[in-house]
Amino acid sequence: EEEDVEDEDEEERAAEIAEQNRALLEMHRRQVRQFKGENITDEDFSHLPHKPDAAFDHFQASVRPYPDQVIRYYHGSWPPLWACERDRVREEDVPVCPRCLGPRRLEFQVMPQLLHFLEVERKSGESAPDWASLSVFTCARSCAAPAPAPAPANAATLPPPAYAEEFVWRQTFA
């Protein structure tokens, strides 16, 4: 009897997820039409189920005037422009810089619109990058990365540049 209840719960959840996926796909198709300059109105979205999400509403209002924006610079301000209420990193959960042990700050976000411009489309059975937002945190002190080892005197090429590891938080819609 317990298994039947669990199976019903799983089936209901699967049906809910399938409906959300259909709604998101329809929204994506409409956004593509909008990017192509076709006339889109709020009525085009009226058939979609709407669960209140203040963060998503704020996100849409913020990016609507700039549909081509793929990077948002912050230079240390907080919080990022969250795309939804879930998958948020708290400022205190951002790890410290491994080089100087100082705090990291929000430097920039990569917006989901980039996926459109890269023409990334998930096809059946294929995996593709997907995100609501990629928030990149860098060392607040801008500490220097370790210097690369010097090249031998007889080396014909320059040593590779030193890179610093940064922290990226991936927020997803689903």
Backbone bond lengths (Angstrom), bond angles and torsions (degrees), N, CA, C in turn:
res aa  C-N    CA-C-N  psi(-1)  N-CA   C-N-CA  omega(-1)  CA-C   N-CA-C  phi
1 E - - - 1.453 - - 1.526 110.86 -
2 E 1.338 116.95 -41.84 1.466 121.27 177.14 1.520 111.37 -61.83
3 E 1.336 116.06 -39.42 1.464 121.11 179.41 1.515 111.01 -64.11
4 D 1.345 117.56 -38.17 1.460 121.22 178.11 1.524 110.49 -62.14
5 V 1.321 117.58 -42.10 1.468 121.62 179.11 1.526 109.90 -65.01
6 E 1.336 116.75 -42.60 1.460 120.39 178.66 1.520 111.10 -64.22
7 D 1.346 116.70 -41.21 1.464 120.75 178.17 1.520 110.90 -62.76
8 E 1.338 116.88 -42.18 1.467 120.68 178.58 1.526 110.42 -63.95
9 D 1.329 116.81 -41.58 1.466 120.88 177.95 1.524 110.88 -61.55
10 E 1.331 116.12 -43.57 1.460 120.30 179.04 1.522 111.31 -64.44
11 E 1.346 116.52 -40.94 1.461 120.38 178.97 1.528 110.82 -64.59
12 E 1.334 116.38 -42.46 1.472 120.04 178.32 1.518 110.38 -63.18
13 R 1.306 116.51 -43.50 1.471 120.85 179.40 1.533 110.56 -64.23
14 A 1.334 116.80 -41.54 1.466 120.32 178.49 1.518 110.59 -63.37
15 A 1.340 117.47 -40.95 1.471 120.89 178.60 1.530 110.28 -65.71
16 E 1.317 116.85 -40.24 1.473 120.90 178.17 1.529 110.64 -63.43
17 I 1.321 116.79 -43.40 1.467 121.00 178.85 1.523 110.20 -64.42
18 A 1.333 117.42 -41.89 1.463 120.58 179.01 1.524 110.23 -61.68
19 E 1.321 117.88 -41.67 1.473 121.05 178.37 1.527 110.69 -65.19
20 Q 1.320 117.60 -42.05 1.461 120.77 177.24 1.522 110.73 -61.97
21 N 1.330 116.40 -41.11 1.467 120.13 178.68 1.528 111.23 -63.51
22 R 1.336 116.53 -42.26 1.470 119.55 177.63 1.529 110.27 -61.64
23 A 1.329 116.80 -42.68 1.461 120.98 -179.93 1.526 110.90 -64.60
24 L 1.328 117.12 -42.72 1.466 120.48 178.72 1.521 111.58 -65.19
25 L 1.329 117.53 -39.01 1.456 120.86 177.98 1.525 110.48 -63.39
26 E 1.316 116.53 -43.73 1.469 120.07 178.56 1.533 110.00 -63.50
27 M 1.329 116.97 -40.22 1.461 120.23 177.98 1.529 110.25 -63.39
28 H 1.330 116.55 -41.43 1.467 120.36 178.43 1.520 110.44 -61.64
29 R 1.314 117.10 -44.49 1.464 120.39 179.63 1.523 110.95 -60.26
30 R 1.319 116.47 -40.35 1.468 120.19 178.89 1.526 110.82 -67.78
31 Q 1.330 116.74 -38.11 1.471 119.45 177.60 1.521 110.84 -64.51
32 V 1.323 117.18 -38.34 1.461 120.22 177.15 1.527 109.50 -61.68
33 R 1.342 116.35 -44.07 1.469 118.90 176.53 1.518 110.97 -59.39
34 Q 1.335 116.21 -40.44 1.474 119.97 179.50 1.521 110.52 -63.48
35 F 1.335 118.11 -42.79 1.454 121.30 179.45 1.530 111.08 -64.30
36 K 1.336 116.08 -28.01 1.456 119.88 178.29 1.522 111.76 -82.32
37 G 1.331 117.30 1.37 1.456 121.17 176.25 1.508 114.12 88.65
38 E 1.320 118.45 9.74 1.450 120.36 178.41 1.526 109.05 -78.45
39 N 1.307 117.21 152.67 1.453 122.51 -176.19 1.530 110.28 -75.79
40 I 1.329 116.81 118.63 1.453 123.32 178.99 1.529 107.19 -119.36
41 T 1.315 117.07 136.12 1.457 121.23 177.49 1.520 109.40 -122.21
42 D 1.326 116.30 167.82 1.458 120.37 177.45 1.527 111.42 -62.00
43 E 1.325 116.99 -27.01 1.460 120.45 178.44 1.528 111.49 -62.73
44 D 1.338 116.37 -28.08 1.462 119.52 178.82 1.521 111.76 -62.04
45 F 1.323 117.35 -22.10 1.462 121.57 -177.05 1.527 112.30 -104.23
46 S 1.319 117.64 -0.97 1.458 121.07 -172.73 1.531 112.86 -63.62
47 H 1.326 118.75 -26.58 1.460 121.73 -178.52 1.523 112.84 -78.81
48 L 1.317 117.43 -12.27 1.461 120.31 -176.88 1.518 110.62 -79.57
49 P 1.335 116.89 142.15 1.465 118.50 176.10 1.531 108.94 -65.28
50 H 1.307 115.52 138.00 1.463 118.82 -177.93 1.518 109.66 -122.35
51 K 1.311 114.97 116.24 1.450 120.95 172.50 1.520 105.11 -105.14
52 P 1.319 117.69 128.41 1.458 119.12 -177.46 1.525 111.78 -56.99
53 D 1.294 117.27 127.20 1.454 124.47 176.19 1.529 106.19 -142.61
54 A 1.304 115.25 95.05 1.464 120.40 -175.54 1.524 111.16 -58.45
55 A 1.317 117.33 -36.07 1.470 120.16 -179.76 1.521 110.74 -65.22
56 F 1.334 117.44 -43.68 1.461 120.33 -179.78 1.525 110.76 -66.79
57 D 1.334 116.55 -40.43 1.466 119.72 177.09 1.529 110.57 -60.91
58 H 1.325 116.68 -42.76 1.471 121.14 178.01 1.530 110.54 -65.29
59 F 1.318 115.83 -41.52 1.465 121.68 178.60 1.529 110.01 -59.08
60 Q 1.342 116.23 -50.12 1.460 119.92 -179.77 1.527 111.51 -60.27
61 A 1.317 116.89 -44.13 1.469 120.44 -179.76 1.529 110.95 -63.71
62 S 1.325 117.04 -34.66 1.472 120.94 -178.48 1.517 113.04 -74.46
63 V 1.331 117.62 -36.35 1.466 119.83 -176.80 1.527 113.01 -92.74
64 R 1.330 117.34 -17.06 1.475 120.13 -178.03 1.531 112.44 -53.64
65 P 1.344 120.42 -43.68 1.471 119.25 -179.90 1.540 113.31 -70.22
66 Y 1.332 117.49 -14.86 1.460 121.59 -175.75 1.528 110.35 -129.50
67 P 1.326 119.30 64.28 1.461 120.55 -173.93 1.529 113.88 -65.47
68 D 1.329 117.91 -16.98 1.466 120.86 179.65 1.524 112.89 -93.57
69 Q 1.320 117.74 -1.99 1.464 121.01 -176.92 1.522 109.86 -70.97
70 V 1.324 115.83 124.96 1.460 119.90 178.68 1.529 112.35 -116.00
71 I 1.326 117.93 -15.73 1.474 122.68 178.08 1.531 108.34 -130.44
72 R 1.327 116.09 134.94 1.472 121.65 173.83 1.526 106.92 -120.49
73 Y 1.327 116.96 121.82 1.462 121.50 179.07 1.518 110.20 -91.47
74 Y 1.324 116.46 141.57 1.458 121.84 -177.42 1.519 112.90 -120.64
75 H 1.299 118.31 -33.48 1.466 122.21 -178.63 1.520 111.77 52.40
76 G 1.327 116.35 42.37 1.448 120.67 172.15 1.509 116.00 99.85
77 S 1.315 119.97 -8.77 1.461 119.32 -179.90 1.530 109.87 -73.84
78 W 1.307 116.09 159.34 1.450 122.44 -177.90 1.502 108.06 -138.45
79 P 1.271 123.64 147.08 1.455 128.59 0.00 1.516 111.68 -90.68
80 P 1.321 116.46 170.29 1.461 119.79 172.84 1.535 109.31 -67.35
81 L 1.300 116.05 169.33 1.463 120.94 172.48 1.519 106.60 -81.28
82 W 1.326 116.26 97.14 1.455 120.61 -178.21 1.513 109.58 -74.38
83 A 1.335 116.31 139.21 1.451 121.90 -178.98 1.527 112.11 -85.16
84 C 1.314 117.21 -19.68 1.458 121.21 -179.97 1.529 108.83 -160.13
85 E 1.315 115.03 176.91 1.464 120.31 -175.74 1.534 113.37 -77.79
86 R 1.318 117.70 -16.55 1.465 119.70 -174.31 1.529 111.37 -102.10
87 D 1.314 115.68 168.99 1.472 123.11 176.21 1.524 113.20 56.68
88 R 1.299 117.03 44.88 1.461 120.32 178.41 1.526 109.52 -100.43
89 V 1.309 115.69 137.03 1.454 119.10 173.96 1.536 106.96 -91.83
90 R 1.305 115.15 139.63 1.465 119.46 175.79 1.526 108.09 -87.42
91 E 1.302 115.89 148.14 1.466 120.43 -176.94 1.533 110.99 -56.08
92 E 1.314 116.64 -38.98 1.470 120.12 -178.70 1.530 112.43 -72.64
93 D 1.324 118.01 -12.75 1.462 121.41 178.74 1.526 113.61 -92.14
94 V 1.318 117.15 -5.74 1.467 120.24 176.88 1.524 106.95 -73.30
95 P 1.328 117.98 123.82 1.473 119.63 -176.73 1.525 111.90 -66.04
96 V 1.316 114.82 154.95 1.464 120.76 178.68 1.522 110.07 -72.26
97 C 1.301 115.52 163.67 1.465 121.66 176.70 1.531 108.19 -65.18
98 P 1.324 118.48 128.09 1.457 120.01 -178.47 1.527 113.19 -71.87
99 R 1.328 117.63 -15.97 1.471 119.91 -178.20 1.528 111.66 -85.19
100 C 1.357 116.60 -48.89 1.466 119.08 -175.64 1.518 113.05 -112.26
101 L 1.342 116.78 -3.58 1.461 124.37 -178.62 1.529 112.79 63.59
102 G 1.326 116.35 17.78 1.454 121.40 176.47 1.520 110.70 -87.08
103 P 1.316 116.19 171.14 1.469 119.64 -179.36 1.529 111.81 -71.09
104 R 1.301 114.59 156.49 1.463 120.47 172.71 1.527 107.34 -103.05
105 R 1.335 115.26 156.04 1.459 120.38 178.46 1.523 109.11 -126.12
106 L 1.317 114.50 156.83 1.460 119.87 176.94 1.518 107.76 -70.79
107 E 1.320 116.64 118.87 1.467 122.01 -178.57 1.525 110.91 -97.57
108 F 1.347 116.44 -51.13 1.454 119.10 179.93 1.523 110.55 -159.72
109 Q 1.328 114.85 166.59 1.463 122.48 175.44 1.510 109.05 -122.87
110 V 1.320 115.13 142.32 1.459 121.75 170.82 1.526 105.28 -99.04
111 M 1.320 115.61 122.21 1.456 121.52 -174.04 1.534 110.68 -86.89
112 P 1.331 117.31 156.18 1.464 120.21 -178.22 1.530 113.37 -66.68
113 Q 1.330 117.41 -17.85 1.461 120.23 178.58 1.526 111.50 -60.13
114 L 1.328 117.00 -24.80 1.463 120.26 179.22 1.534 110.95 -58.33
115 L 1.313 117.22 -35.16 1.461 120.66 179.28 1.523 110.83 -58.83
116 H 1.322 116.22 -38.30 1.471 120.45 178.23 1.521 110.57 -64.79
117 F 1.324 116.92 -46.20 1.459 120.50 -176.83 1.524 112.29 -69.98
118 L 1.322 116.24 -26.94 1.460 120.08 175.59 1.525 111.41 -82.40
119 E 1.327 115.68 -3.37 1.460 122.73 -178.90 1.523 111.87 56.02
120 V 1.332 113.90 42.93 1.457 120.69 176.97 1.518 107.68 -86.83
121 E 1.300 115.72 122.08 1.453 120.47 179.79 1.517 108.00 -136.84
122 R 1.300 115.54 129.17 1.458 119.88 179.79 1.515 108.76 -77.00
123 K 1.307 116.01 126.58 1.456 121.37 176.58 1.521 108.00 -108.79
124 S 1.282 116.21 159.69 1.457 121.96 -177.11 1.529 110.73 -50.41
125 G 1.322 115.36 124.17 1.452 120.53 176.26 1.519 115.09 81.60
126 E 1.310 118.16 -5.77 1.468 120.47 -179.40 1.522 109.71 -104.23
127 S 1.305 115.82 148.05 1.454 119.11 173.63 1.522 107.80 -97.36
128 A 1.303 115.11 149.00 1.457 121.06 179.54 1.514 107.73 -145.01
129 P 1.320 116.86 153.36 1.461 118.28 176.96 1.528 110.29 -61.78
130 D 1.293 116.05 145.53 1.456 121.02 179.17 1.517 107.81 -154.89
131 W 1.309 116.43 137.63 1.454 120.90 176.66 1.514 109.65 -162.04
132 A 1.325 114.62 158.29 1.459 121.64 170.73 1.519 108.22 -90.59
133 S 1.319 115.31 -35.75 1.460 121.35 179.43 1.524 108.76 -164.73
134 L 1.325 116.15 141.57 1.459 121.78 170.53 1.524 106.06 -114.57
135 S 1.323 116.69 113.04 1.468 121.38 -179.46 1.523 108.54 -101.22
136 V 1.327 116.66 124.67 1.459 122.17 -175.45 1.525 108.90 -107.26
137 F 1.324 115.31 124.77 1.459 122.26 -178.53 1.528 108.70 -111.41
138 T 1.324 116.54 129.96 1.461 122.30 -179.24 1.523 109.84 -119.30
139 C 1.307 116.82 166.35 1.458 121.64 -179.82 1.527 109.44 -61.96
140 A 1.329 116.88 126.63 1.464 121.72 179.56 1.523 111.37 -65.14
141 R 1.316 116.72 -24.97 1.471 121.43 179.94 1.522 112.52 -90.86
142 S 1.317 115.90 -4.61 1.474 121.10 -176.64 1.521 111.04 50.98
143 C 1.321 115.83 43.08 1.462 119.14 -177.94 1.524 110.40 -63.46
144 A 1.263 115.59 152.32 1.467 120.78 -177.10 1.521 110.35 -76.46
145 A 1.296 114.75 141.78 1.456 120.03 173.49 1.519 107.61 -71.26
146 P 1.318 117.83 156.36 1.458 119.28 178.48 1.529 110.59 -58.15
147 A 1.289 115.15 140.75 1.469 119.97 179.03 1.518 109.25 -68.44
148 P 1.323 117.01 141.50 1.462 118.87 177.35 1.525 109.96 -69.24
149 A 1.301 114.86 156.84 1.465 119.78 177.91 1.530 108.79 -62.61
150 P 1.313 117.73 141.04 1.469 118.92 179.71 1.526 111.13 -64.13
151 A 1.322 114.07 145.27 1.463 119.79 179.37 1.525 108.93 -75.02
152 P 1.305 116.73 146.58 1.466 119.02 176.15 1.533 109.57 -60.63
153 A 1.320 114.94 152.37 1.468 120.63 -177.20 1.515 112.28 -58.18
154 N 1.293 117.73 -29.95 1.464 120.16 -177.89 1.539 112.50 -93.57
155 A 1.339 117.87 8.92 1.467 120.81 -178.55 1.520 109.96 -73.96
156 A 1.316 115.56 137.61 1.465 121.18 -179.25 1.525 111.81 -88.05
157 T 1.327 118.32 -12.43 1.462 120.81 -178.47 1.517 110.54 -121.60
158 L 1.300 114.64 161.55 1.460 120.46 176.40 1.524 109.16 -77.91
159 P 1.322 117.85 153.63 1.466 119.11 176.74 1.525 109.42 -67.86
160 P 1.298 116.40 155.06 1.469 118.67 179.41 1.534 109.98 -65.53
161 P 1.320 117.49 152.04 1.464 119.55 178.54 1.525 110.44 -69.04
162 A 1.314 115.55 156.06 1.461 120.43 177.08 1.524 108.35 -87.11
163 Y 1.318 116.27 134.91 1.453 121.06 179.23 1.511 108.80 -115.05
164 A 1.327 115.47 148.78 1.454 121.14 178.09 1.521 108.76 -105.33
165 E 1.301 116.26 136.86 1.457 120.60 176.95 1.521 108.99 -77.44
166 E 1.322 117.04 131.35 1.451 121.83 177.90 1.526 108.60 -115.83
167 F 1.314 116.92 176.44 1.459 121.98 -178.23 1.520 109.30 -113.08
168 V 1.338 116.67 129.34 1.469 121.99 179.08 1.527 108.34 -120.11
169 W 1.337 114.94 130.90 1.458 120.39 175.83 1.522 108.35 -108.31
170 R 1.329 116.46 124.91 1.464 122.37 -179.92 1.520 109.14 -100.70
171 Q 1.320 115.49 115.55 1.451 120.62 174.28 1.525 107.66 -97.23
172 T 1.333 116.82 135.49 1.459 120.80 179.95 1.521 109.78 -117.27
173 F 1.328 115.80 158.37 1.461 120.56 176.39 1.526 111.54 -81.80
174 A 1.330 116.67 -31.87 1.475 118.94 -173.72 1.506 111.53 -108.31
